[in-house]
Every structure is written in structure tokens, then in C-alpha cells.
Amino acid sequence: MRVKRENLFHLIEPMLPHVEKPSRYLNHEWGAVEEQEGPFHVCMVYADVYEVGQPNLGIAILYNALNKAPHISCERAYLPWTDMAALMRKRNVPLLSLEGAAPLASFDVVGFTLAHEMIATNIIETLDLAGIPLLAEERDEEDPLIFGGGPSVWNSEPVAPLFDAILLGDGEEALVEMCECVRTSKLDGVSRQEILQRLSEIQGVYVPSLYQIVHDNTATRWGYAVPKEGSSAPSVVYKRCLPDLSVTDPVAQRIVPYTEIVQDRLALEIQRGCARGCRFCQAGMTYRPVRERPAQQIIKAGEEGLLKSGYDEVSLTSLSTTDHSQCGYILRRMNSDLRKRGVRISIPSQRMDAFGAEMADAVSTSRRGGLTFAPEAGSQRMRDVINKNVTEDDLESAARNAFENGWRRMKLYFMMGLPTETDEDIQAIPAVAKRILDIGREIGGKGVTVSASVAVFVPKSYTPFQWVGQISREEAQRRQQLLLSSNHDRGLKIAYHDSGTSLVEGALSKMGRDGFDLIYRAWKNGCKFDAWTSEFNLDAWNAAAESLGFSLSDIATETFDIQAKLPWDHTSPGVSKGYLQREYRRALDEVTTPDCTFTSCTGCAVCQTLKVDNVLMGVRS
């Protein structure tokens, strides 16, 4: 029986005095779409608490696109914190949308953002709170269709049983097409199965139920997916790619929250895609090609967004912001216009080789905060292995430019456990951080601070390192202790990420569809909010794995044969497997590959496969 659409906020309101941060559950924020007309209802869900999900740029982009489309109304939902979830279950209150306080089960489509692997148990928790059957195969004609999309779709097999359809790639146009397909199909009176078949005919849409898993000696132990007999689903689903970013709305964030959120600033996406070719970076491979937004559009969007939001900071976002061919001009213009109003311009993603004196000066304001750089590896040998294309001179020059322009704090991001890494490479991390601290002290005196954060490397699908095994948790802990003991300056702060979280992430990144059983068992063991250090429970994950005859360590550390069929080979961002294999071999030979936006084509095959091109507003140098 179809769940009735009605406003049930009166069921939530009595609980608000009894939960932490009741503002998480209030609607009518400034800028939200209220009482949107439309017979077809979509709810976009970020399966984490409001203050984490609200600033998500992807959700904002899709929310605007759907609400602009005729006949479609889109609302949002977030996962309640554990206190509210417990009260809702106790009082039999289903999960509701934010704008209209309508049950999620009453919507035609519910869409989830797969932000990262560790969000998997939260998706199950969300569906369970909403009273929607967890498995796609268990839903009937009256249940909403469950869509997935986002940055972590590239090995979606462990969560595939949860979804009716998964969108690969850019969503602004594709998600509207998907929803329109469902709407017109329902008007035609066709079955749910026929709707799924029609969805599979849209480029970029993967319908898991139309594929079966094959196990043979050509594959890893997780098998590979092929279309079921009689299905017209494609053997490989290629991603959807928006060829021109300038046709999209540059101001996606139009909703002003009531409460403090994790990224409390106006975010402007100034380009999409990165061709630097870092061999560890999944986003750098899956978001290709590079598409720059025009400078004047960005500058105008900053003015418009600030007027509508009241923020005092603008963040120019992309995978590699300072690579934008007009970045210096954009920063100078925006600073000239906004500095006198006390508005700060920030760049969250800076490469040390692109951060010259001009950039350092351009992002400077009277309220200088800290700068964040990502050398990723301490030794030049390791930076060549991962194709970082950053030299020791680049690091020192960028640091010197920053400190000379008045910056006082610098944070550095590194990884450990990269392929071919030795103890000497680990010891090089505090050494290079100390060199940068010394430069800071030389220029800025004792008040300068430098900190280093070191994560455990997790091999990801569609990267040249997708075949390698992650280092074991025990080895990660040994290297972490070596890292700390190699730091001989008390003024240099070094921190490292939890190796247990990396272990689970590594296992989920490697597994096929059998990984769903692991996620489900972990959820039944109480796992949720696994990305939160305070909530993560490695013992519960290990118990879930053991109950299925798995070992998280064995899964995460497994090396795949470079010729084997992989669990995710039936989906593709357009990067050829041959290119990834070639890049893996070049990594072992410590040979670097240039960025095609600075030189010429390097053969990744994205442009040829998807019939798209890099779009640059000027010459990159």
C-alpha cells in the first residue's frame, strides 16, 4: 500500500526538547524551496547529520536542477543523530523530508549521495528509519525507486543491492532525465521492471538488477558483472559527462542554515575535473576531462551568492583550483571587490607547484588563516611513483612565498603505505615538514606553525593502483610509530589517521557484490556513522566479517592480477584499462607522466570514448 503524502512535523516537534541540536530537524531555512508545485516528488538524501550534509555541493546542484524542471518537486533529508533515531523508533515515527515533513516512503524517487565508502551503513539506517524495504528486489510497485550517485560510485557493488539505479558521473542533466523517465513511465502505467529497463537506456545509468555475477578463472574471487540473459542493459555503462560547465548555475548554495555547519561558507565550483594524473587519486581519473568555468561568470557568481546568503567567506572549489588558467585574475578581481567588505577568499585545494608569489598574495586578506598543501609523500622518489610532479624546490618555493606574504600557519597532507614505500620514505615525511617549518621560522619568527597529517593509503578502483594491496593494520601501526620517532622537533606537530577505519574502507573498496552481506551484518551489529571517530567500532566490523567467513585484513591487503577481470569493470568513467595498466608500470619504474592540459594528450582515452574535450578559458602555465 502506498504511503500517504502528508506533513507530519507535529510528530517530530514534541521530540525536539529531548535531543541534541534540535535545529538539525527544523525546516523553512532561508533560500529553501517551499511548497514546490509538482505532481512528481523526489527527496535527495545525504546520509549523515544535517551539519555535515547541508553544505554538500552535489546535493545543492541536484536540488536546484530538479526544482527548476517542470512537473518535479524536490526536497531534502538527512540522517538523524542516534538520539533522535532512537526516539523515532520508540514512537513509530518514520524518517521525514525536511521541507514538507513528508515520509520518505511517500516519494516517487529517493536519491542518495555515495559520498564515501564509510557511508554505507548510514544508507541502510536511513532506509530502515524510512520504512522502505532495504533490498531493491524486495520493493513493490508502490515503493519509491531508490537512486544512488556521487563520488564513490566507482565500486558500487557492495551497496548495489540497495539501489534500483545508480548514476555514474555528472548529474545535473542526467538525474532530471531519470526522474522524467520514471514520471512518464508511471503515466504510461508500465511495471516497475519496465521502468528499470527504460532507465538502463539512459547514458550513465547502471541498473544492478539487470546484471548477474560470474565467477571464473579470469576474475578475482569477487567475480565480475555481465548483463542477464534477455536484458538489453549495456555490457559497460559509461559515465555521464557534462561537456560545458558554463551552462550550469555557478551559485548552487542558496540555502542558509539555522545552525553552524562543517563548511560555513559560500562555495563556488570554478572547474570540474583534473588531469594531473596522480596515480593514487580516484577523483582525478573519474572526473575527467577538465572543464573550466569562465572567469567573469565566477566573479559575478561571488557577488550574487554573497548578497543572497550573507556569508563572509567565498571558497573557490575544484580538485585543483590553482590550475584554473585564469585563477590569478579571478583572485585579484574578487579580492579587490570583496576585501574592503571583510569577505575572505579561500582556496581549499592548493598544489605547491602552482602556488607562486602571485597566488599567495592574491588569497591574502587582513584575516589570514592557515594554508593547506598536499605534498602526499616525503621523498622525491615516492612523489615520482605517485606522479605528483612536485619537486623539493617547488615545496620550498611555495612555502617561502606563502610565509613572505604573511601566512603564519601551514598544514601538510601526506600518505603512508603507497606502493614501493620504504622506511626511508616514511622518515622523509617529518624531514620535509621540518624543512618547511625552518623556512617559516627564518621568515616569520617563532610564531609560525607547521603541522603534518598522514593518512593510510587506500587503493581505489579506476586508478593505476587499483590492483595493489593495502598495507596491513599492523604494518600501518609500525610505520606510524616510525613516523613519530623520526620527528625531532617539538614545534612540528604530526598526526596520523586511524588505521582501523582505513582497513574497513580498504576492504569495501576491493569487494564485489558479496560485500553487501558484510555491510548489512555490520549495521545489525550496531555500526553507523562509521566516518565519525567517536562512533566507529572496528570490533563490530571484524565480528561481521568473521560471521561470514571473511577477514578484513585478507580482503584489504589482497593484490589483484593486472590482467584479471575486476568487480567494477562493467562501469567506466571513460579512462581505458590499458592506460591504467601503463601508468601502474610507469609507477614501478618511477617514471612520471605530464598533465595533458599543460602539454599534449597522454592517452587516457576519456575524450575519445565520451566524445568530450578539455575546456580551458586560457593557456595554463
Disulfide bonds with the S-S distance in Angstrom:
none
